[in-house]
Amino acid sequence: MIGLSLAYLRDRGLNTALNILLLALSVASLVILLLFSSQLENRFDKDAQGIDMVVGAKGSPLQLILSSVYHVDIPTGNVPLDTVPLLRRQLGVAEAIPLALGDSFRSFRIVGTEPAYPALLGASLAGGRMFAAKMEAVIGADVAARTGAKLGQRFVGGHGMSSGDDGPKHEETPFIVVGRLKPTGTVIDRLILTRVESVWGVHGIADPGEDHHADHQGGESEEAHEEHAGADVTAVLVRFGSPIAAVRLPGFINRQTNLQAAVPAVEVSRLLALVGVGLDAVRAFAVLLMLTAGLSIFVALLTALKEREGDMAMLRVIGASRAAIIGQVASEGLILASAGATLGLLLGHGVIGMAAASIEQLRALGLNAFAFHPGEALIVAAALGIGLIAALIPALRVLKTDIAETLANAR
């Protein structure tokens, strides 16, 4: 019966190809939406693990989260250095980790921070050691893979967050790679980590912890004050040690200081809700497209069976059972649905792969064409179900026809 079904489908090749393509487009759309939304949400969760609050300059809280946690936006500004010890003294604060942003190397961000930052994201060394002195750097797995940087290699950062090879460089202050991190599947894979003092030094800012130009009375000279004035940080990542801080601290900072406190979980939920409105609309269109494909298969099979009523009656005469007739027609619908679902899966993963390869932001978010989601099985099952239902209705109609009358009319 399968061979007979394939022969019938080949006989109307153009119609068969159109039905397969229509179903494939609907399956591909649903697969793309599923993979994009699930991988985006998973990546957001992984990148923000252990970070309960971010403190930064006034501005958009979402921009603060995107720039300081996910490193896909520009910072809202700088905050005074004394914000770090101030936060560490607050009741219920377990960790307060400073970040200093501003430069990059081959589009990979250089982040001034402390060894506690990679530890917070569960990163460990694959080789070398953690940065300790100024101008020492530890590179993430993606940085090492795409730049070819090795331990002991020197490099210079460029101005800006996405500086290319042709942009202005800090030639006089090179970094040296002293460590390389293992792949983590988080944002840290594409970061270059160094001390905050290194970022200050690159921009000619003196370290406030060093005693430069002190006057004879032990105070700070005017020159030293000017040098230290720019010794700020971009943001501070905070991990709470008790629920008290989670309830009290964000509101206190937003109301009582010139800074802002943003909670990653809250801002990401808002972002996903905004994105979800558009995704729901496209998802509804894809479902409608799948139903349209099922209707198209139904009409095509119904039309084809009207033309083959004589063949179906002859099969009944030579002894084909009702189940065999239904199975033959149903197999046509299942073959169409299987071909459409398979092509749709390939198209969906292919589009995800091409998007990740061509759009830097999507690649930075970890979009992966080779990852499969359990929901894809449900999409395939729905496509097969629609194909089967579309075939069974014409098959049941064939069984109700009068064999003698059909054969007589076929002569």
Protein Blocks (a to p, Z undefined) as FASTA:
>chain_A
ZZmmmmmmmmmmmlmmmmmmmmmmmmmmmmmmmmmmmmmmmmmmmmmgoiabdcddeddf
klmmmmmmnopaccfbdcdfklmmmmmmpghiabdcdddehiaeehiacddddfklmmmn
opacfehjddfbehiacddfklmmmnopaehiacdddedjkbcfkbccdfklccddfbdc
ddehiaklmcccddfklmmmmnopacfkbcghiafkopacfklmmmmmmmccfbdcdddf
bfklmmmmmmmmmmmmcbdcddfklmmmmmmmmmmmmmmmmmmmmmmmmmmmmmmmmmmm
mmmmmmmmmmmmmmmmnopafklmmmmmmmmmmmmmmmmmmmmmmmmmmmmmmmmmmmmk
lmmnopafkbccfklmmmmmmmmmmmmmmmmmmmmmmmmpcfklmmmmmZZ
